[in-house]
Amino acid sequence: MDKIENTITRFNRNFYHPENKITYIGNGSFGGKASGLLRIQSLLNDEFQSEKHSEFEVRVPTLTVLRTNVFDAFLKQNDLYSIAYSDSPDDRIANAFQKAELPFSILGDLRALIADVHSPLAIRSSSLLEDAMHEPFAGIYSTKMTPNNQPDTDTRFQKLVEAIKFVYASTFFKDAKDYMRATPHKTEDEKMAIIIQEVAGKRQVDIFYPDVSGVGRSYNYYAFGNADPKNGIVNLALGLGKTIVDGGLSWSYSPALPNLDPPFGSINEMMKNTQTLFWAVNMGKPSTYNPIKETEYLLENDLTIADKEKNLKYAASTLDTGSGRIVMGIGKKGPRILNFASILRLNEPPLNDLLSDLMKLTEENYDAPVEIEFALNFSDTGIHQFSFLQARPMAVSFDEIDISDESFNSDDALVSSNRVLGNGTENSIFDIIYLKPESFDAMQTQKIALEIEKLNSDLLLQNRKYLLIGFGRWGTSDASAGIPVNWGQITGAKAIVEASLDNINFEQSQGSHFFHNVSGFQVFYFSVERMNNKQIDWDWLNIQKSFQESHYLRHLRLNQPLKIEVDGRSGLGIILKPQYK
């Protein structure tokens, strides 16, 4: 990477320089995320066969990096260490950072940058530890987007400065500190670089967003149909990628089998499990002023907004209410379904071919499975614009684990599933935390998440891994779809079980930062289709002595460890009860 970094030019007060699309301000490290983008830009310049994909312009959106020495100077000159390393609430830390002053040496560059730019900007984290293979810190730090469309330079400059301070502050938020406890590092080890980058998208009246955002993973332990794990998986969504990385509803498919729909049981189930809302930058009436809110300038919109502007041409199909059939495109009136049929079934435009080649090229460059994030803007008259937003390596175990039918169906199995994320074995877990089925309440999932967080913190201090069992999707941003924990709240879990109930049965959102952390920390993730004793032995759990118990949760501490076996090739996994002597 040093060789690539040495080719990057210092910011010369021209953000949209025709030759220098990536520049920097200050000294020190570029951080993990920015280094990944530098690597991708070099790869696109040297190895990408652009003539093979002539329908697309493939690029890394223009960016400038504030390197880590700026962060060090900011903390030192404002004496922020005591508040940063304290257990103060996030809002108190954020407010303290907002009151501080950025180093004078960079203000001229920032002022020149913002005077030159009048379109939305993303202020993104790029810490020293971010995007490492085994401790990816995915989604732990903040990104703040600003519309940057105010007519006067002073206001745009002030909004940029506020966003930079907010991302700096997020280095020390509770989620980041909780996450750090699950790694060998300390918060004091971390340093933050910042990426100031143009937002990939286009303006539609008073909002700004890309036609498609996506996450691609070159290896997928949740392959469905005839897909193989090494075929990978892609998640697509309308609007900003926040929908996907926050664990919202998106469309997933295997690049090897783009025509294969996710395994929905019915059209009604498909309608329930596909995207209905999308995120965009607010370009209209100013939002309520709140510099310490990450979504201050974002809006979550209904699909009807995009449909009205005819922006679902490539993304949507329509439910014909008369016949009950799904018809490709938006020519008919009726409910829209974001299944990206034009792209995946007609290969118009040939996005899947491009993604397959880019993931293969990136994987070869990293010599490891990878995850990429991207955005796409369509053109009816010219070349479609593909923006490469992030690339990072994935931690994947290739140990060969064989699970016999006898073991899978044995009475010794506490949990058995044919849909498991991960690969390998584990036999050091003595603790189980599980949601009690009889008292589970989908309206109380926020409260349940806080109870789990407390238990997780206690177990982390004792250096005890645990098995976590619950209902719906873990890590979802939709509190009604499962348990809305963030990664910092369950960092001690070594194995996670997701059991669906009759009213909670959502597809996993594998493009999310949550699932990248599952992969990065090599956590086993079991998905059970229905709550029953064939896949989870609830009777055995219920007769064990409680170590701790609340209305919603039970914490068990066993005298002998569980044994976990997961075969990533087949997706089979079992958790065996302790073999007491």
C-alpha positions in Angstrom: 0.0 0.0 0.0 2.9 2.4 0.7 3.7 2.4 -3.0 0.1 3.3 -3.9 -0.2 6.0 -1.2 3.0 7.6 -2.5 1.2 8.2 -5.8 -1.6 10.3 -4.2 -1.3 14.0 -4.6 -1.7 16.6 -1.7 -4.9 18.6 -2.1 -4.3 21.6 -4.3 -7.5 23.4 -3.5 -9.3 22.0 -6.6 -11.6 19.2 -5.5 -12.6 18.2 -9.0 -9.2 18.3 -10.6 -9.4 16.4 -13.9 -6.4 14.2 -13.1 -6.2 14.0 -9.3 -9.5 12.4 -8.2 -8.0 11.3 -4.9 -6.1 13.8 -2.8 -5.2 14.3 0.9 -4.8 16.9 3.5 -2.4 16.6 6.4 0.0 13.7 7.2 -0.2 10.3 9.0 -2.2 7.3 7.9 -5.0 7.2 5.3 -6.9 4.7 7.5 -8.4 1.4 6.4 -11.3 2.5 4.4 -9.4 5.1 2.4 -6.5 2.7 1.8 -9.1 0.3 0.3 -10.3 2.9 -2.1 -6.8 3.8 -3.1 -6.2 0.2 -3.8 -9.3 -0.1 -5.9 -8.5 3.0 -7.9 -5.1 1.6 -8.7 -6.7 -1.7 -9.7 -9.2 0.0 -12.0 -6.4 2.0 -13.6 -4.0 -1.0 -14.1 -6.1 -4.2 -14.5 -9.8 -3.5 -15.2 -10.9 -4.2 -18.8 -13.1 -1.2 -19.4 -13.6 -2.1 -23.0 -15.3 -5.3 -22.0 -17.9 -3.3 -20.0 -18.3 -0.3 -22.4 -21.8 0.4 -21.2 -20.5 1.5 -17.8 -18.2 4.2 -16.5 -16.5 2.5 -13.4 -15.0 4.9 -11.0 -14.2 5.8 -7.4 -16.1 9.0 -6.6 -13.8 12.0 -6.1 -12.5 12.3 -2.6 -10.1 14.0 -0.2 -8.7 12.3 2.9 -7.9 14.1 6.2 -5.1 11.9 7.4 -4.7 10.8 11.0 -2.3 13.5 12.1 -5.2 16.0 11.8 -7.1 13.9 14.3 -4.2 13.8 16.7 -3.8 17.6 16.5 -7.5 18.1 17.0 -7.6 16.1 20.2 -4.4 17.6 21.6 -5.1 21.3 20.9 -8.6 21.0 22.4 -7.6 18.7 25.3 -10.4 16.2 24.5 -8.8 13.1 25.9 -10.6 13.1 29.2 -14.1 13.3 27.7 -13.2 11.0 24.8 -12.0 8.2 27.0 -14.7 8.6 29.6 -17.9 6.7 29.9 -19.9 9.8 29.1 -23.0 9.4 26.9 -22.6 9.8 23.2 -24.4 13.1 23.0 -22.2 14.7 25.7 -19.0 13.5 23.8 -20.5 14.7 20.5 -21.3 18.2 21.9 -17.8 18.5 23.4 -16.3 17.8 20.0 -18.7 20.3 18.3 -17.4 23.1 20.7 -13.8 22.3 19.8 -11.8 23.9 17.0 -10.3 22.1 14.0 -6.6 22.8 13.5 -6.0 26.2 11.9 -3.6 24.6 9.4 -6.4 22.8 7.5 -9.1 25.4 7.5 -7.9 27.1 4.3 -8.0 23.8 2.4 -11.4 22.9 3.7 -12.7 26.4 2.9 -11.3 26.1 -0.7 -12.8 22.7 -1.1 -16.3 23.7 0.0 -16.2 26.8 -2.2 -15.6 24.6 -5.2 -18.4 22.1 -4.4 -22.1 22.6 -4.5 -23.4 19.0 -4.5 -23.9 16.5 -1.6 -20.9 15.3 0.3 -20.3 12.2 2.4 -18.0 12.6 5.4 -16.9 9.0 6.1 -14.8 7.4 8.8 -11.5 5.7 7.8 -9.9 4.6 11.1 -6.6 2.8 11.5 -8.4 -0.4 12.4 -11.3 -0.2 10.0 -11.7 -2.9 7.3 -9.2 -5.3 8.8 -10.0 -8.9 7.9 -10.6 -10.3 11.3 -11.7 -7.2 13.1 -13.5 -5.2 10.4 -15.1 -2.5 12.5 -17.8 -2.4 9.8 -20.5 0.2 10.5 -19.1 1.0 14.0 -18.1 4.6 13.2 -20.4 7.2 11.7 -20.8 8.6 8.2 -22.6 12.0 7.8 -24.0 13.2 4.5 -24.7 16.9 3.9 -26.7 18.4 1.0 -24.0 21.1 0.5 -26.5 23.1 -1.6 -26.7 26.3 0.5 -26.0 29.4 -1.6 -23.3 30.9 0.7 -19.9 29.4 1.2 -20.0 30.2 5.0 -22.9 27.9 5.6 -21.6 25.1 3.5 -18.2 25.4 5.3 -19.9 25.3 8.7 -21.8 22.1 7.8 -18.7 20.4 6.6 -16.8 21.3 9.8 -19.7 20.0 11.9 -19.8 16.7 10.0 -16.0 16.2 10.5 -16.3 16.8 14.2 -19.2 14.4 14.4 -17.3 11.6 12.7 -14.3 12.3 14.9 -16.5 12.0 18.0 -17.9 8.7 16.8 -14.5 7.2 17.5 -15.4 7.4 21.1 -19.1 6.5 21.1 -20.3 3.7 23.3 -20.8 1.2 20.3 -17.2 1.7 19.3 -15.9 1.2 22.8 -18.0 -1.9 23.3 -16.8 -3.3 20.0 -13.2 -2.6 20.9 -13.5 -4.8 24.0 -14.0 -7.8 21.8 -10.6 -7.1 20.1 -7.1 -7.1 21.4 -7.0 -3.4 20.9 -7.8 -0.4 23.2 -9.7 2.7 22.3 -6.4 4.6 22.8 -4.9 2.6 19.9 -7.4 4.0 17.4 -6.8 7.0 15.2 -9.3 8.4 12.7 -8.8 9.6 9.2 -11.8 11.1 7.4 -12.9 10.8 3.8 -14.7 13.8 2.2 -16.3 12.3 -0.9 -18.9 13.3 -3.4 -22.1 11.3 -3.0 -22.9 9.0 -5.9 -26.4 9.8 -7.1 -28.5 12.4 -8.9 -31.1 15.0 -7.8 -34.8 14.3 -8.1 -36.7 17.4 -7.2 -35.8 17.9 -3.5 -33.9 14.6 -2.8 -30.7 13.1 -4.0 -29.9 9.4 -4.3 -28.5 6.7 -6.6 -30.8 4.6 -8.7 -29.3 1.4 -7.2 -27.0 0.8 -4.3 -25.5 -2.6 -3.5 -23.2 -4.8 -1.5 -21.5 -7.8 -3.1 -19.7 -10.6 -1.3 -17.6 -13.1 -3.2 -18.3 -15.9 -0.7 -21.6 -16.7 0.8 -22.3 -19.3 3.4 -26.1 -18.7 3.0 -26.3 -19.9 -0.6 -29.8 -20.9 -1.7 -31.2 -23.0 -4.5 -28.4 -24.6 -6.6 -25.9 -21.8 -5.8 -22.5 -22.7 -4.3 -21.0 -20.7 -1.4 -18.1 -19.6 -3.7 -20.6 -18.1 -6.1 -21.1 -15.2 -3.6 -24.2 -13.0 -3.1 -25.3 -9.5 -4.0 -27.8 -7.3 -2.3 -29.5 -4.5 -4.3 -31.6 -1.6 -3.1 -33.0 1.7 -4.3 -31.5 4.8 -2.9 -28.6 5.2 -0.5 -26.8 2.1 0.7 -27.8 2.8 4.2 -30.9 0.6 3.5 -28.6 -2.4 3.0 -25.8 -1.8 5.5 -28.3 -1.1 8.3 -29.9 -4.4 7.7 -33.0 -3.1 6.0 -35.0 -5.0 3.3 -33.2 -5.5 0.0 -33.1 -7.9 -2.9 -30.5 -10.7 -2.7 -29.3 -13.0 -5.5 -26.4 -15.2 -6.5 -24.2 -13.8 -9.3 -24.1 -17.3 -10.8 -27.9 -17.6 -10.8 -29.2 -14.0 -11.3 -32.7 -15.3 -12.4 -33.2 -17.2 -9.2 -35.5 -15.4 -6.7 -34.9 -15.7 -3.0 -36.9 -18.6 -1.5 -40.1 -16.8 -0.8 -43.1 -19.0 -0.1 -45.7 -16.8 -1.8 -46.2 -13.5 -3.5 -47.5 -12.1 -0.3 -44.4 -13.2 1.5 -42.3 -11.5 -1.3 -44.3 -8.3 -0.9 -43.7 -8.3 2.8 -39.9 -9.0 2.5 -38.9 -6.6 -0.3 -38.0 -2.9 0.0 -40.7 -0.3 0.5 -38.7 2.6 1.8 -35.5 4.2 0.6 -33.0 6.7 1.9 -32.0 10.0 0.2 -30.2 13.2 1.0 -32.6 16.0 1.7 -32.1 18.8 -0.8 -35.2 20.8 0.1 -36.4 22.5 3.2 -33.6 22.5 5.8 -34.0 19.8 8.4 -34.2 20.6 12.1 -30.7 21.7 13.2 -28.9 18.9 15.0 -25.2 18.6 14.3 -24.8 15.5 16.5 -27.4 13.4 14.6 -26.1 11.2 11.9 -29.2 11.4 9.7 -29.7 15.2 10.1 -29.8 15.7 6.4 -31.3 12.3 5.3 -34.9 11.4 4.5 -36.5 8.0 4.4 -39.0 8.0 1.6 -41.8 5.8 0.3 -41.4 4.1 -3.1 -44.2 6.2 -4.5 -41.9 9.1 -4.5 -39.4 7.4 -6.9 -42.3 5.9 -8.9 -43.8 9.3 -9.5 -40.5 10.5 -11.0 -40.3 7.3 -13.2 -37.1 6.2 -11.4 -38.1 2.5 -11.0 -37.6 1.6 -14.7 -34.8 -0.9 -14.1 -35.6 -1.8 -10.5 -39.3 -2.6 -10.2 -41.9 -5.1 -11.3 -45.7 -4.7 -10.8 -48.2 -6.9 -9.1 -51.1 -7.4 -11.4 -54.0 -7.4 -8.9 -56.4 -8.9 -11.4 -54.3 -12.0 -12.2 -52.2 -12.1 -9.1 -49.1 -12.3 -11.2 -45.9 -10.2 -11.1 -45.3 -8.4 -14.3 -41.8 -7.1 -15.2 -41.5 -3.3 -15.4 -43.7 -0.3 -14.4 -46.0 -0.2 -17.5 -49.0 -1.3 -15.5 -50.7 0.3 -12.5 -50.4 -1.7 -9.2 -48.1 -2.3 -6.2 -44.4 -2.2 -7.1 -41.9 -4.9 -6.1 -38.2 -4.1 -6.2 -36.9 -7.3 -7.7 -34.6 -5.6 -10.3 -36.0 -8.0 -12.9 -34.8 -5.9 -15.9 -31.2 -6.1 -14.7 -31.2 -9.7 -13.5 -33.5 -11.4 -16.0 -33.0 -9.4 -19.2 -29.4 -8.3 -18.4 -30.4 -4.7 -19.2 -28.1 -3.2 -18.3 -25.6 -6.0 -17.8 -24.8 -5.1 -14.2 -24.3 -8.7 -13.1 -21.6 -9.3 -15.6 -19.8 -6.2 -14.4 -20.2 -7.1 -10.7 -18.9 -10.7 -11.3 -15.8 -9.4 -13.0 -15.1 -6.7 -10.4 -15.5 -9.1 -7.4 -13.2 -11.6 -9.1 -10.6 -9.0 -9.9 -10.8 -7.6 -6.3 -10.7 -11.1 -4.8 -7.5 -11.9 -6.8 -6.0 -8.6 -5.7 -6.6 -9.2 -2.0 -5.9 -13.0 -2.3 -9.0 -13.5 -0.1 -12.8 -13.3 -0.4 -14.0 -9.8 -0.5 -17.0 -7.5 0.2 -17.6 -4.5 -2.0 -20.1 -1.6 -1.8 -21.2 0.3 -4.8 -23.8 2.7 -6.3 -25.2 2.9 -9.8 -26.8 5.7 -11.8 -28.6 4.9 -15.0 -28.5 6.9 -18.2 -31.2 6.6 -20.9 -28.9 8.1 -23.6 -25.3 7.5 -22.6 -23.1 5.4 -20.3 -24.3 4.2 -16.9 -22.2 5.4 -13.9 -20.9 2.7 -11.5 -19.3 4.1 -8.3 -17.1 1.8 -6.3 -17.5 2.9 -2.7 -15.7 0.4 -0.6 -13.7 -2.9 -0.7 -12.5 -5.0 2.2 -11.4 -8.6 2.7 -13.6 -11.2 4.4 -12.5 -13.7 6.9 -13.6 -17.2 5.6 -12.7 -20.5 7.1 -12.1 -23.3 4.7 -11.7 -26.2 7.2 -13.6 -29.3 6.0 -16.3 -30.2 8.6 -18.4 -33.3 8.0 -21.8 -33.6 9.9 -23.4 -37.0 9.7 -27.2 -37.5 9.4 -27.0 -39.3 12.7 -25.5 -36.3 14.5 -27.8 -33.8 12.7 -30.9 -35.7 13.8 -29.6 -36.9 17.2 -31.4 -36.2 20.5 -28.0 -34.7 21.6 -28.6 -31.8 19.3 -29.7 -28.6 21.0 -29.9 -26.8 17.7 -29.7 -28.1 14.2 -30.1 -26.1 10.9 -29.4 -26.4 7.2 -29.0 -22.6 7.0 -25.9 -21.7 8.9 -23.3 -18.9 8.3 -19.8 -19.8 9.1 -17.5 -22.9 9.0 -15.6 -24.8 11.7 -15.9 -26.0 15.3 -16.2 -24.5 18.7 -16.2 -26.3 22.1 -15.5 -23.5 24.7 -19.0 -22.1 25.3 -20.5 -22.6 28.8 -23.1 -19.7 28.7 -26.4 -19.5 26.9 -28.6 -16.4 26.6 -32.0 -17.0 25.1 -35.3 -15.1 24.7 -38.1 -17.0 26.4 -40.8 -17.9 23.7 -43.7 -17.6 26.1 -42.9 -14.0 27.0 -41.5 -12.7 23.8 -43.1 -9.4 22.7 -42.2 -7.9 19.3 -43.2 -4.4 20.7 -40.5 -4.6 23.3 -37.5 -5.5 21.2 -35.7 -2.3 22.0 -36.0 -3.0 25.7 -34.8 -6.6 25.1 -31.8 -5.3 23.2 -30.8 -3.2 26.2 -31.1 -6.2 28.6 -28.9 -8.3 26.2 -26.4 -5.4 26.2 -26.1 -5.5 30.0 -25.5 -9.3 30.0 -23.0 -9.0 27.1 -21.0 -6.4 29.0 -20.8 -8.6 32.1 -19.7 -11.6 30.1 -17.1 -9.6 28.3 -15.5 -8.5 31.6 -15.4 -12.2 32.5 -13.9 -13.1 29.1 -16.8 -15.6 28.6 -18.2 -16.4 25.1 -21.8 -17.3 24.8 -24.6 -18.7 22.6 -27.4 -16.2 21.8 -30.9 -17.4 20.8 -33.7 -15.2 19.7 -36.5 -14.4 17.2 -36.5 -12.5 14.0 -33.5 -10.9 12.5 -30.6 -9.9 14.7 -29.1 -6.5 13.9 -32.1 -5.2 12.0 -32.9 -1.5 11.9 -36.6 -2.4 12.0 -37.5 -3.1 15.6 -40.6 -5.0 14.5 -38.6 -7.5 12.3 -36.4 -8.8 15.1 -33.9 -7.7 17.8 -32.4 -4.3 16.8 -29.1 -4.8 18.5 -25.9 -3.2 17.1 -22.7 -5.2 17.0 -21.3 -3.5 20.1 -24.2 -4.9 22.2 -23.5 -8.6 21.4 -19.8 -8.7 20.8 -19.3 -11.6 23.2 -21.6 -13.9 21.3 -19.6 -16.7 19.5 -22.8 -18.3 18.1 -26.1 -16.7 17.3 -29.4 -18.5 16.6 -32.2 -16.7 14.7 -35.6 -18.5 15.1 -38.6 -17.2 13.3 -42.1 -17.0 14.7 -45.3 -17.1 12.6 -45.4 -13.3 12.5 -41.6 -12.8 12.3 -40.0 -14.6 9.4 -37.7 -12.3 7.4 -34.9 -13.0 5.0 -31.4 -12.2 6.4 -29.8 -9.0 5.1 -26.3 -10.3 4.4 -25.1 -7.1 2.9 -25.3 -5.4 6.2 -22.4 -4.2 8.3 -23.8 -6.5 11.0 -23.2 -9.6 8.8 -19.7 -8.4 7.9 -18.9 -8.3 11.6 -20.4 -11.8 12.0 -18.0 -13.0 9.2 -15.1 -11.0 10.4 -15.2 -12.3 14.0 -16.1 -15.8 12.6 -19.3 -16.0 14.6 -21.6 -19.0 13.8 -25.0 -17.8 12.7 -27.9 -20.3 12.7 -31.2 -19.6 11.0 -34.2 -21.8 12.0 -37.2 -21.5 9.8 -39.8 -22.1 12.4 -39.8 -22.3 16.2 -40.1 -26.0 17.0 -38.4 -28.7 19.0 -37.0 -30.4 15.9 -34.6 -27.6 15.3 -34.2 -26.1 18.8 -34.8 -28.3 21.9 -36.7 -25.7 23.9 -37.7 -28.4 26.5 -34.1 -29.0 27.3 -33.4 -25.3 27.7 -36.4 -24.8 29.9 -35.4 -27.5 32.4 -31.9 -26.1 32.9 -31.2 -24.1 36.0 -31.2 -20.3 35.5 -28.0 -18.4 36.3 -29.9 -15.1 35.7 -33.4 -14.5 34.5 -35.7 -11.6 33.6 -39.2 -11.4 32.2 -37.8 -11.7 28.6 -34.5 -13.5 29.0 -32.8 -16.5 30.6 -29.1 -16.8 31.1 -27.8 -20.4 31.6 -24.3 -21.3 32.8 -23.4 -24.9 32.1 -21.0 -27.2 33.9 -19.7 -28.6 30.6 -19.3 -26.8 27.2 -21.5 -27.0 24.2 -20.0 -28.4 21.0 -20.6 -26.5 17.8 -20.0 -27.9 14.3 -20.7 -26.0 11.1 -20.1 -27.2 7.5 -19.9 -24.1 5.4 -20.0 -26.1 2.1 -23.4 -27.6 2.8 -24.8 -24.9 5.2 -25.4 -27.6 7.9 -24.7 -26.9 11.5 -25.4 -28.4 14.9 -25.0 -27.3 18.5 -24.6 -30.4 20.7 -25.6 -30.4 24.4 -22.9 -31.0 27.0 -22.0 -34.6 27.5 -22.2 -34.8 31.3 -20.3 -37.6 32.9 
